[in-house]
Amino acid sequence: MFQKCEWLNEPEQWSVQNDQLRVLTRPASDFWQKTHYGFARDSGHLFGLKVAGDFTAQIHVRGDYRNLYDQAGMMVRIDDQAWLKTGIEVSDGDPDSL
C-alpha cells in the first residue's frame, strides 16, 4: 500500500520498514482551520492514498508523545478546507483522543 501513497508536506525524516511508516515531524506542523485562536494551518505531514468512492481504513498508531499537542492519526482530505482528522494528541500532559 505505501508504494501508492504520496506526501503532502513531506517531513525531512521518514522511512517505511516492515510495513510500518516512521516519521519525525517538523516542529509546529499541523492541520487546523478556523480555531478559536484565529489561525489556520495546513503544514502537517500527510502520507496519503487517493481513492474514489467508498472505502474502509484502519491504522495502528504508536507515537513518542513528549510535548504539548504532539499528535498522530488518520486524515480524510478533500482539500485544504474540507477534511477530517482523528488520532491521539498530548494535552495537559496526557494523551487524549482528538
NORBELZI-V550781 format. One record per run of one state. SS is the DSSP state (H for helix, E for strand, - for the rest). FROM is the first residue (numbers start at 0). LEN is the number of residues. Records with the same first field share a line. If there is no record, write none. Layout:
# NORBELZI-V550781
SS: FROM-LEN  FROM-LEN
This chain:
# NORBELZI-V550781
-: 0-1  4-1  8-4  17-2  24-6  32-8  42-3  48-22  77-5  91-2  97-1
H: 1-3
E: 5-3  12-5  19-5  30-2  40-2  45-3  70-7  82-9  93-4
